[in-house]
C-alpha cells in the first residue's frame, strides 16, 4: 500500500528585511537559488540578497515521538494492564487510544519501519542487525533511497533530536572506526544521546553523545539512565525553544525501557510489593476483565490458551512463586518509572506553553512483551547466552540484588504472556498479535477535539511517518540529497482524528520474522503456527515453506485470534496465502529463511576482524564492541602488555573485556599483576603474582593454553613478567559463545560498565603508562573447530534473546 507522490513543490515567503524562505518542498535540499541582488564595484552601489532559508510550514507542530521497548498490549493500565501509567492515561484523556495498532514483533525491524515509513524488509532490516545476510531485505544497510523522518523534517525546518536506543546500525559499523552515516547523526538527527545496541545496563550505561563515547554514571552512585534521558531531552527542548522559539522541534524519545535488564529505582518497585502474588494465570483473567470494562477489547473477546511450554502458576513451588512475583514487581516498577520520565518531558513542554501545538505519539512497545527470560527467568542474561541458566535455588539468595547493577535480570515467560493479554504468543512471533499488537496514544490538543475516545482502525508502524508529514503539511520527498526516493509505503492515520467510524485506509499488511509469517487483509488474518517458542532451547529443522502449518482468523469478529478457521474455510486460507507471497515479492521479503544459525555467522557479512590473529592497542583505547574485538573463545591466546611503572608504583586496569556477568581482565592490584576470569559470575578464577612491579619498564604476558576437545573447555593460564613466571593456574570453564552483546566492551587503561569482580570498581584507571597491549590468537584445535556450528547456533539464540 503506497501513498501517491506529490508533484515537485516550492513555497517561498519573505522574511523581515527582504530575505526569503523556502517551505515544504519535495526535493531536499532545495536547489541553489540564483542571486537576485546586484553586484557593482562598490558595496554602496550594490544590493544584497541572502540565500533563501528553509522554514517549517506556518503553524507546524512540535512533535514528540515516544517508543517504549518490550511492552505487551496488556501491560499498561491505559490498555487494561496491571501497571499504572498515569502519563499515558492523561494523554489518552486528552487524545485518542488506538487498540488495533501493530509493530513487527522485534525491535530493529520495528524501529527501521517507524523511522522510514516503509516495511522493514524494504529498508533492509528483515531481522536484528547482528543477523544480517546478503539479500536486499536482510543486509541491514538502510539505503539513501529511503530517507526517514529525521532527515525529512530537518530539511523542512525542524530541529531534530534522538534520545535513547538505536539498534539500527549494521553490526560491523558500531565501533568508533565508523562509518557513521547510518548512526542517528547521519540520518538527519542534529542531536543524539543514547546507545547503539539492543539493550543497556540502566545503572552503568555505555552511551554516545552524537558519536563520542561517554560514561555519565561515573561518580554518580544513584545514576539511572531512564532519568538521564529525560533530563537530556528536557534540556534540549528548553535550549532549542530559548534560542529559536518559532522553530518547531522533533524529538524521538526511545528510552530502551522496558527491555531487560529491568533496572528501576527501588521506590518504584516497592509500590508493587505483593501485587502479583496471584500469578500469571489469574492476572490474564483480571486484565481481560479490565480491558472489557474500558472498552479496549470487544465484550465477546475470548482469552486465548496459555502458550505451550509455559507452566501453570499453581504448578510452581512456593520458592518459584516468591522469586517470580518479585521479578514481576521489578518489571512493573520499571514500566511505571519509564512512564513517569516520559511525563517529565511532556511537562517541560507544557511548562513552556507549547502543549497545544505539540503532537505526541506515544507507542507502548516496539513488539510484544519479551519471553526471552525463559521459563524460570534469569539474574544474568549474559551468562544465559553461554548456557548457564541458574535455578530458583541459585537465584533466590540474590533476590534483594534483583534490579540493581549487580544483576542482569529478566522475568519468566509466564509474565510476558500475561502482559500480552488477550493474545497468543510474545515478542519475536510475527505471525500472531502477541508479538505485533501494541497500544498507542496520540494527543494534539489544538487539533484533536474528541478527547478520551478509542480508535479501532487497523494500522501499522509504517503509518506513523506519513501521518506526521500529512499533519505537518510536508510533502513526501521524491528526491533527497540527490537520490531518488522509494515511495513511502505507509498511509496517513490523520483521518482517524475526527472520524471515529471511518473504515481503515490500511487494508493489507504482511508480517514476517525468521519464517514466522502472517498476512492481514480486510479483517482476516492468515498466520503460520510457530514451530518453536522464543524461549525454546531447540528449534526443529523444517522446510521454511512446506514445514509450517497455517491458521486463519476472522479478526473483525475474533479480536484475540482465539478461533482458528483454517479447517473450516480452506478456500479463504489459500487466498490469503497467495496474497502473502505476492506481498513478500513486492517488499523484499524473499527468500524466506528460518535458519537463525546461518544468519549469525560473521562470514555472511563484512567484518573488521576477519582473518586477523594479532591486535595491538594503545593507551586510552576503549569501548571496542566484542563484535570487532579479538575472538578469544574456544582457543589458545596470549596478551602482551608493555608498561612503565612510576617510582611511586602503579595500579589499575591494563586490558579487560566484559564485566560482572562474564568477562576477563589483566590489571595491577597494589602493584601486583593479576589476571581474572569471570565465567557467568558463577565461577571466578584469579591468577595473581606475589610481588608488586618495580619502577621502570616491564613486559607482562598472560598466556592461555586451551585444553581443546570442544567448546567452552578450560585451560592453563600462565602469568609472566619480563620473561619470568610469576603465577600459574587453571581456568576450568570458559565462555563459549559471547561475553556480551552490547553492554560491555574491550577497554585499554581503564574499565567501563561493570568490573569483572567486586575487588575494584570502574573506571579503575591505570596509574602507570601503557605503551602497547597486543593480543595474539592461536588456531582452533580440530575438535573445537568442528563444533563451531554449535557456537553459531547458541550465539544466534543469544542475539535473539538480547535484541
SULDAPE-V508504 format. One record per backbone hydrogen bond with DSSP energy under -1.0 kcal/mol. NH is the residue of the N-H (numbers start at 1). CO is the residue of the C=O. Records with the same first field share a line. If there is no record, write none. Layout:
NH: CO ; CO
This chain:
3: 488
11: 23
13: 21
15: 19
18: 15
21: 13
22: 53
23: 11
28: 479
38: 47
45: 42
46: 43
47: 38
53: 20
55: 22
60: 57
62: 357
63: 249
64: 359
65: 251
66: 361
67: 253
68: 363
69: 257
74: 419
75: 72
77: 83
79: 76
80: 77
81: 76
83: 75
89: 85
90: 86
91: 87
92: 88
93: 89
94: 90
95: 92
96: 442
97: 453
98: 440
99: 455
103: 436
110: 106
111: 107
112: 108
113: 109
114: 110
115: 111
116: 112
117: 113
123: 119
124: 121
125: 120
126: 137
131: 128
132: 129
133: 138
135: 133
138: 135
139: 135
140: 124
142: 140
146: 143
149: 115
152: 148
153: 149
154: 150
155: 151
157: 154
158: 153
159: 248
161: 250
162: 191
163: 252
164: 193
165: 254
166: 195
167: 196
173: 170
178: 175
183: 180
186: 183
187: 184
189: 184
193: 162
194: 208
195: 164
207: 214
208: 194
209: 212
210: 192
212: 209
214: 207
218: 215
220: 217
223: 220
225: 202
228: 224
229: 225
230: 226
231: 227
232: 228
233: 229
234: 230
235: 231
236: 232
237: 233
238: 234
239: 235
240: 236
241: 237
242: 238
243: 239
244: 240
247: 244
250: 159
251: 63
252: 161
253: 65
254: 163
259: 256
262: 409
268: 265
269: 265
270: 266
272: 269
273: 270
275: 272
279: 276
283: 279
284: 280
285: 281
286: 282
287: 283
288: 284
289: 285
290: 286
291: 287
292: 288
293: 289
294: 290
296: 291
297: 291
301: 298
304: 422
310: 307
315: 312
316: 313
321: 317
322: 318
323: 319
324: 320
325: 321
326: 322
327: 323
328: 324
329: 325
330: 326
331: 327
332: 328
333: 329
334: 330
335: 331
336: 332
337: 333
338: 334
339: 335
340: 336
341: 337
342: 338
343: 339
344: 340
345: 341
346: 342
347: 343
348: 344
349: 345
350: 346
351: 347
353: 350
354: 349
358: 355
359: 62
360: 443
361: 64
362: 441
363: 66
364: 439
365: 363
368: 435
374: 371
378: 410
381: 408
384: 380
385: 381
386: 383
387: 384
388: 383
389: 387
395: 391
396: 392
398: 395
399: 396
401: 398
404: 401
407: 404
408: 379
410: 378
413: 374
415: 412
416: 412
417: 413
418: 414
419: 415
421: 418
423: 420
427: 369
428: 105
429: 426
430: 428
432: 429
435: 432
437: 433
438: 101
440: 98
441: 362
442: 96
443: 360
446: 356
447: 444
448: 444
451: 449
452: 95
453: 450
455: 97
459: 100
461: 102
463: 460
464: 461
467: 463
468: 464
469: 465
470: 466
471: 467
472: 468
473: 470
474: 469
478: 26
479: 26
480: 483
481: 28
483: 480
485: 478
486: 145
489: 117
490: 117
496: 493
497: 494
502: 499
509: 520
511: 518
513: 516
516: 513
518: 511
519: 526
520: 509
521: 524
522: 507
524: 521
525: 553
526: 519
527: 551
528: 517
529: 549
536: 533
542: 540
547: 543
551: 527
553: 525
555: 553
556: 523
557: 554
558: 554
561: 558
565: 552
569: 565
573: 569
574: 570
575: 571
576: 572
577: 573
578: 574
579: 575
580: 576
581: 577
582: 578
583: 579
584: 580
585: 581
586: 582
587: 583
589: 584
596: 594
599: 595
600: 596
604: 601
605: 602
612: 609
615: 775
617: 773
621: 618
624: 746
628: 625
629: 626
632: 630
637: 704
638: 776
639: 702
640: 774
641: 700
642: 772
643: 698
644: 769
645: 696
649: 646
652: 668
653: 764
654: 666
655: 666
656: 747
657: 664
659: 662
663: 678
664: 657
665: 676
666: 655
667: 674
668: 652
669: 672
672: 669
674: 667
675: 687
676: 665
677: 685
678: 663
679: 683
682: 679
683: 679
685: 677
687: 675
689: 673
693: 671
696: 645
698: 643
700: 641
701: 720
702: 639
703: 718
704: 637
705: 716
707: 714
715: 731
716: 705
717: 729
718: 703
719: 727
720: 701
721: 724
722: 699
724: 721
726: 719
727: 719
729: 717
731: 715
734: 712
746: 624
747: 656
748: 621
749: 654
751: 763
766: 749
767: 651
769: 644
771: 642
772: 642
773: 617
774: 640
775: 615
776: 638
777: 613
778: 636
785: 781
786: 782
788: 785
791: 787
792: 788
793: 789
794: 790
795: 791
796: 792
797: 793
798: 794
799: 795
800: 796
801: 797
